[in-house]
Amino acid sequence: MTRKILSKLLAFFLISILISVLAVACCPRPPEEDVEPTRRPSYDVEIYGELEGIDPSEQVIVFWHPYTQGQEELLLALIDQFNAGNEWGITIVGEYAGSSDALYDEILGRIESHALPDIVIAEQHQVAAYAAQGALIALDPYVESEAWGYKDEDLGDFFPIALNADRVPQFDDRYGWPFYLSMEVLYYNEDWLVELGYTEPPKTWADFAEMACAASDSAVGTYGYEFSVDALTFVDMLLNRGGQVFGEDAGAYVFDSEEGLATLTFIQDLLGRECAILKTERAGARTDFGAGRVLFTIGSISDLPQYRRDVAEGAGFNWSISRLPTALSEPWASVRGPSFSIFQSTPEKQLAAWLFLKWFTAPEQQARWARTFGDLSIRSSTADFLQDYIAENPRYDVALSFLDGEVAAEPGVVGYGECREAMQEMLSAIASRGEPAPWLADTARICDASLE
């Protein structure tokens, strides 16, 4: 190869290197970490659409509910308020669809034909049944949406138990959004306790039995406790003896335990010694409490307004509420409450339905419901809108404080409705002197079968 050719090749390589250096200097590639990767939605776009860009305007949403009288009146008034003021022109059509059980049966009968409303109010176990048949949409994508969801600080305003109760254990997804909360508490006659020589409500079950027996005199018709056949009462008593309803994997019921047997034996013993009486009328326990014939009842916190009325119209004594007695270091309480669920339809309808749920569960609307019916709000900031109500009803503030204690959600698994009925049949049998151990074992088997 001649010197002339070598010189030309060298010049060519030098020019190529120079061009590359100049290109990098003029137009540097962005660092690898600055390149924004294409993000795929974490949800199913076929079901939800491209969520951040959907327009829910002018959608008409059918909403089935089980409420009548005052509850329906306020619900429809709130719907009218939303319809008149929402920025998207969404119209919610509220329709009464029968009692909770009738509504549930109607929905189950319509799932195959897809002739369903857009929104329904349901108990957690009903929500689980709808979800198991693929009829509902999970709400997590809406909750987490930048455009339509909640910021972390807003989610922090919800009581944790309110959000946790709506995760369906079998799927670990959220198919419901909470409406309001309720829990059982101990109602007690303060004046009567003082007359008996006690300065505070019972802390343990032994204390409870002692006070109940001290107050009882069947000859004059006074009793320490009026027992109501309610599965939630059994669950609360069980938890406060250290027992559990479910195993850790929520795959089987485990209340047929030493603690479960102790709970049934305790109830039967109080009734047998005439330290307690069985409630036989719908509002019997509350009415007897208001008349001063019963020292203790265990009932829903949502009944506070009725208790206040019955005491005022009855014996007019000083009374209060407390957590249930317990064998543990801290008392537990089961929390229940209905939920909103959204059926699968179109992305636009689903989003419009979600926006109504989000509005309805804002503190201002929560306050209107709580003020009218005494239910516990799902959000702590609702109390800011209830200061006058709390001043007039200090027991409501006490009840709110219980949500900061040890609380558990009522079982929200498929089939719990059947299990709950079996528990109540068991409690009725125990009150009629049935043998606790066989009833407990048989009821657990029925409940396990309902999970299938």
C-alpha positions in Angstrom: 0.0 0.0 0.0 1.5 3.4 -1.0 2.2 6.2 1.3 -0.4 8.3 -0.5 -3.2 5.8 0.1 -2.3 5.5 3.8 -2.4 9.3 4.1 -5.9 9.4 2.6 -7.2 6.6 4.9 -5.8 8.3 8.0 -7.4 11.6 7.0 -10.8 9.8 6.5 -10.6 8.2 10.0 -9.7 11.5 11.6 -12.6 13.3 9.9 -15.0 10.5 11.0 -13.9 10.9 14.6 -14.2 14.7 14.4 -17.8 14.4 13.1 -18.8 12.0 15.9 -17.3 14.3 18.5 -19.1 17.3 17.1 -22.4 15.4 16.9 -22.2 14.4 20.6 -21.2 17.9 21.6 -24.1 19.5 19.7 -26.8 17.0 20.4 -26.0 14.9 23.6 -28.2 11.9 24.3 -30.2 12.3 27.5 -29.1 10.2 30.4 -30.8 6.9 30.6 -32.6 7.8 33.8 -34.1 10.9 32.3 -36.0 8.9 29.6 -39.6 8.7 30.7 -40.8 5.1 30.1 -44.3 4.5 28.7 -46.5 3.6 31.7 -49.2 1.1 31.3 -52.3 1.4 33.5 -52.4 -1.0 36.4 -56.1 -1.7 35.7 -58.0 -3.4 32.9 -58.5 -0.7 30.3 -61.3 -2.7 28.6 -63.3 -2.4 31.9 -62.3 1.1 33.1 -61.3 2.8 29.8 -58.3 5.2 29.9 -59.4 6.4 33.3 -57.7 9.8 33.5 -59.2 10.9 30.2 -62.8 9.8 30.5 -65.7 12.3 30.3 -68.6 11.4 32.7 -70.8 14.2 31.6 -74.6 13.8 31.2 -74.6 10.2 32.5 -77.8 8.9 34.1 -77.1 6.5 37.0 -79.7 4.2 38.5 -79.2 3.7 42.2 -81.0 0.9 44.1 -81.4 1.2 47.9 -83.3 -0.6 50.7 -84.4 2.5 52.7 -87.9 3.7 53.6 -89.5 6.6 55.5 -87.0 9.1 57.0 -83.9 7.3 55.6 -85.3 7.3 52.1 -86.4 10.9 52.5 -82.9 12.2 53.4 -81.2 9.9 50.8 -83.4 11.3 48.0 -82.8 14.9 49.3 -79.0 14.3 49.1 -79.4 12.9 45.6 -81.3 16.0 44.5 -78.6 18.1 46.0 -75.9 16.3 44.0 -78.0 16.3 40.8 -78.5 20.1 41.0 -74.9 21.0 41.8 -72.4 18.5 40.2 -70.3 20.0 37.5 -70.7 17.1 35.0 -74.4 17.2 34.7 -74.7 13.6 36.1 -78.2 12.5 37.1 -78.6 10.0 39.9 -82.0 8.2 39.9 -82.7 6.7 43.4 -85.1 3.8 43.5 -86.3 1.8 46.4 -85.8 -1.9 45.6 -87.2 -3.7 48.7 -85.6 -4.7 52.0 -81.9 -5.5 52.2 -82.6 -9.3 51.7 -85.2 -8.7 49.0 -82.8 -6.4 47.1 -80.1 -9.0 47.4 -82.2 -11.8 46.0 -83.3 -9.5 43.1 -79.8 -8.7 42.2 -78.7 -12.3 42.3 -81.6 -13.1 39.9 -80.5 -10.5 37.5 -76.8 -11.0 37.3 -76.9 -13.5 34.4 -79.1 -11.2 32.3 -77.0 -8.1 33.2 -80.3 -6.2 33.9 -78.7 -4.4 36.9 -78.7 -0.9 38.4 -75.5 1.1 38.3 -75.1 1.5 42.1 -76.4 -0.6 45.0 -76.3 -0.5 48.8 -75.4 -3.8 50.3 -73.9 -5.5 53.3 -70.3 -6.7 53.0 -71.2 -10.4 52.6 -73.6 -9.5 49.8 -70.9 -7.4 48.1 -68.7 -10.5 48.3 -71.4 -12.6 46.6 -71.8 -10.1 43.8 -68.0 -9.9 43.3 -67.7 -13.7 43.2 -70.0 -13.7 40.2 -68.0 -11.1 38.4 -70.8 -8.5 38.4 -68.9 -5.6 40.3 -65.9 -3.5 39.5 -63.1 -3.1 42.0 -62.9 0.4 43.2 -59.2 0.6 43.8 -58.4 2.2 40.4 -60.8 5.1 41.2 -59.4 5.6 44.7 -55.9 5.7 43.3 -56.7 7.9 40.2 -54.8 11.2 40.0 -57.8 12.8 38.4 -60.7 11.2 40.3 -59.3 9.7 43.4 -58.0 10.7 46.8 -54.7 12.2 48.0 -53.0 10.3 50.8 -54.0 13.0 53.4 -57.7 12.7 52.4 -57.6 8.9 52.7 -56.1 9.4 56.1 -59.3 11.2 57.2 -61.2 7.9 56.9 -61.3 5.6 59.9 -59.1 2.7 59.0 -61.8 0.1 59.9 -64.2 1.8 57.5 -61.8 1.2 54.5 -60.6 -2.2 55.7 -64.1 -3.6 56.0 -64.7 -3.2 52.3 -61.8 -5.4 51.1 -63.3 -8.7 50.1 -61.1 -11.4 51.8 -61.4 -13.9 48.9 -60.1 -11.4 46.3 -58.1 -8.8 48.4 -59.8 -6.1 46.3 -62.1 -3.3 47.3 -65.6 -3.8 45.9 -67.5 -1.6 48.3 -67.2 2.0 49.5 -68.4 2.7 53.1 -71.6 4.5 53.9 -71.7 4.7 57.7 -70.6 2.7 60.7 -72.2 1.1 63.7 -71.0 -1.0 66.6 -72.4 -2.6 69.7 -71.9 -0.9 73.0 -73.0 -1.5 76.6 -75.9 0.7 77.6 -76.1 1.1 81.4 -78.3 2.8 84.0 -75.8 5.1 86.0 -78.2 5.9 88.8 -79.0 2.2 89.4 -75.4 1.2 89.5 -74.7 3.8 92.1 -77.7 2.5 94.2 -76.1 -0.9 94.0 -72.8 0.5 95.3 -70.8 0.6 92.0 -69.0 3.6 90.7 -68.3 2.5 87.1 -69.6 0.1 84.5 -68.3 -3.5 84.4 -64.8 -4.0 83.0 -64.8 -7.8 83.0 -67.4 -10.5 82.4 -67.3 -11.5 86.1 -68.1 -7.9 87.0 -70.9 -7.9 84.5 -72.4 -11.1 86.0 -72.1 -9.8 89.6 -73.8 -6.5 88.8 -76.5 -8.1 86.7 -77.4 -10.5 89.5 -77.4 -7.8 92.1 -79.9 -5.8 90.1 -82.2 -8.7 89.4 -85.5 -9.5 91.2 -87.8 -11.6 89.1 -90.6 -11.1 91.7 -90.8 -7.4 90.8 -89.8 -7.8 87.2 -86.3 -6.2 87.3 -83.3 -7.7 85.6 -79.6 -7.0 85.2 -79.5 -7.7 81.5 -81.9 -8.2 78.7 -80.4 -10.5 76.1 -81.1 -10.0 72.4 -80.6 -12.8 70.0 -78.1 -11.2 67.6 -75.1 -12.9 66.0 -73.1 -9.7 66.4 -73.6 -9.9 70.2 -72.2 -13.5 70.1 -69.2 -12.3 68.0 -68.5 -9.4 70.3 -68.6 -11.6 73.4 -66.4 -14.1 71.7 -63.8 -11.5 70.7 -63.8 -10.2 74.3 -62.9 -13.7 75.6 -60.0 -13.9 73.2 -61.8 -16.0 70.6 -61.9 -15.6 66.8 -64.6 -16.0 64.2 -62.1 -17.0 61.4 -58.8 -18.6 61.1 -55.9 -16.5 59.8 -56.5 -17.4 56.2 -60.3 -16.7 56.5 -60.8 -20.1 55.0 -62.8 -21.6 57.9 -64.8 -20.6 60.9 -63.1 -21.3 64.2 -65.7 -20.0 66.8 -66.4 -23.6 67.9 -63.6 -23.1 70.4 -63.1 -23.0 74.2 -63.9 -19.3 74.1 -67.0 -19.9 72.0 -68.3 -22.5 74.4 -67.6 -20.2 77.4 -69.6 -17.4 75.7 -72.7 -19.6 75.2 -72.4 -21.1 78.7 -72.1 -17.5 80.2 -75.3 -16.4 78.4 -77.2 -19.6 79.5 -76.0 -19.2 83.0 -77.3 -15.6 83.4 -80.7 -16.6 82.0 -80.9 -19.7 84.2 -80.1 -17.8 87.3 -82.7 -15.1 86.4 -79.9 -12.5 86.3 -81.0 -11.8 82.7 -84.2 -12.0 80.6 -84.6 -12.9 77.0 -85.9 -10.1 74.7 -89.1 -11.2 73.1 -90.3 -8.0 71.4 -88.6 -6.1 68.7 -87.8 -3.0 70.7 -88.2 -4.8 74.1 -84.7 -4.3 75.4 -84.6 -0.6 74.7 -88.1 -0.1 76.0 -87.4 -2.0 79.2 -84.2 -0.1 79.7 -86.0 3.3 79.3 -88.6 2.2 81.8 -85.9 1.4 84.4 -86.6 -2.4 84.4 -83.2 -3.4 83.0 -79.7 -2.4 84.2 -77.8 -3.4 81.1 -78.5 -3.9 77.4 -76.0 -4.5 74.6 -77.1 -2.8 71.4 -76.2 -0.8 68.4 -74.7 2.7 68.7 -77.1 3.7 66.0 -79.9 3.3 68.5 -78.6 6.2 70.6 -81.4 8.6 69.6 -84.0 6.0 70.4 -82.5 5.2 73.8 -82.4 8.9 74.6 -86.1 9.3 73.7 -87.2 6.1 75.6 -85.3 7.2 78.8 -86.7 10.7 78.5 -90.3 9.4 78.1 -89.7 6.6 80.6 -88.0 6.7 84.0 -85.8 9.7 83.2 -82.6 8.5 84.9 -78.9 9.2 84.2 -77.5 6.7 81.8 -74.4 6.2 79.6 -72.6 3.8 77.3 -69.3 2.0 77.5 -67.2 -0.6 75.6 -68.2 -4.2 76.4 -66.7 -6.1 79.3 -63.6 -8.1 78.3 -61.1 -10.7 79.5 -58.4 -8.9 77.5 -56.2 -5.9 78.2 -58.3 -3.8 75.8 -61.9 -4.4 74.8 -62.8 -5.3 71.2 -65.8 -4.4 69.2 -67.2 -5.6 65.9 -68.0 -2.8 63.4 -70.7 -3.2 60.7 -72.2 -0.8 58.1 -73.6 -0.9 54.6 -71.5 -0.2 51.5 -72.0 1.3 48.0 -71.0 -1.0 45.1 -70.8 -0.3 41.4 -71.9 -2.8 38.8 -69.9 -3.2 35.6 -71.4 -1.2 32.7 -69.5 1.4 30.7 -66.4 3.4 31.7 -68.4 6.6 31.6 -71.3 5.3 33.8 -68.9 3.7 36.2 -66.9 6.9 36.7 -70.1 8.9 37.1 -71.2 6.5 39.8 -67.9 6.8 41.5 -68.1 10.6 41.5 -71.4 10.4 43.3 -70.0 8.0 45.9 -67.1 10.3 46.5 -69.4 13.3 47.0 -71.9 11.4 49.1 -69.2 10.3 51.6 -67.6 13.8 52.0 -67.8 15.1 55.6 -70.6 17.6 54.9 -73.0 14.9 53.6 -71.8 12.4 56.3 -72.7 15.0 59.0 -76.2 15.4 57.6 -76.8 11.6 57.9 -75.2 11.3 61.3 -77.1 14.3 62.7 -80.4 12.8 61.6 -79.9 9.1 62.4 -77.1 8.9 65.0 -74.9 6.6 62.8 -71.2 6.9 63.1 -69.4 8.7 60.3 -66.7 6.9 58.3 -64.5 10.1 58.5 -62.9 11.8 61.5 -63.3 15.3 60.1 -67.1 14.9 60.1 -67.0 15.8 63.8 -66.0 19.4 62.7 -69.5 19.7 61.2 -71.3 18.2 64.2 -70.1 20.3 67.1 -73.5 21.5 68.1 -74.9 18.0 67.8 -72.1 16.6 69.9 -72.7 19.3 72.5 -76.3 18.2 72.8 -75.5 14.5 72.5 -72.2 13.9 74.3 -72.6 10.1 74.2 -72.2 10.3 70.4 -68.7 11.8 71.0 -68.0 8.9 73.4 -69.0 6.5 70.7 -66.8 8.1 68.1 -63.8 7.6 70.5 -64.5 3.8 70.5 -63.4 3.7 66.8 -59.9 4.6 68.0 -59.8 1.4 70.1 -59.6 -2.3 69.1 -62.1 -2.9 66.4 -62.8 -5.6 63.9 -65.1 -5.7 60.8 -68.1 -8.0 60.8 -67.2 -11.0 58.5 -67.6 -9.9 54.9 -67.3 -13.3 53.2 -69.6 -15.1 50.7 -72.2 -17.0 52.6 -72.0 -15.0 55.9 -75.7 -14.2 55.7 -76.5 -18.0 56.0 -73.9 -18.3 58.8 -75.4 -15.4 60.7 -78.9 -17.0 60.6 -77.4 -20.2 61.9 -75.7 -18.3 64.7 -79.0 -16.7 65.7 -80.8 -20.1 65.6 -78.0 -21.4 68.0 -78.5 -18.5 70.4 -82.2 -19.0 70.5 -81.7 -22.7 71.3 -79.2 -21.8 74.0 -81.7 -19.4 75.6 -84.2 -22.3 75.6 -81.7 -24.5 77.5 -80.2 -26.3 74.5 -76.8 -28.0 75.0 -74.1 -25.4 74.1 -71.4 -27.8 72.8 -73.4 -29.7 70.1 -75.1 -26.5 68.9 -71.7 -24.8 68.7 -70.2 -27.6 66.6 -73.2 -27.9 64.3 -73.3 -24.2 63.7 -69.6 -24.0 62.8 -70.2 -26.8 60.2 -73.1 -24.9 58.7 -71.0 -21.8 58.5 -68.1 -23.6 56.9 -70.5 -25.1 54.3 -71.8 -21.6 53.5 -68.2 -20.6 52.4 -68.5 -22.9 49.4 
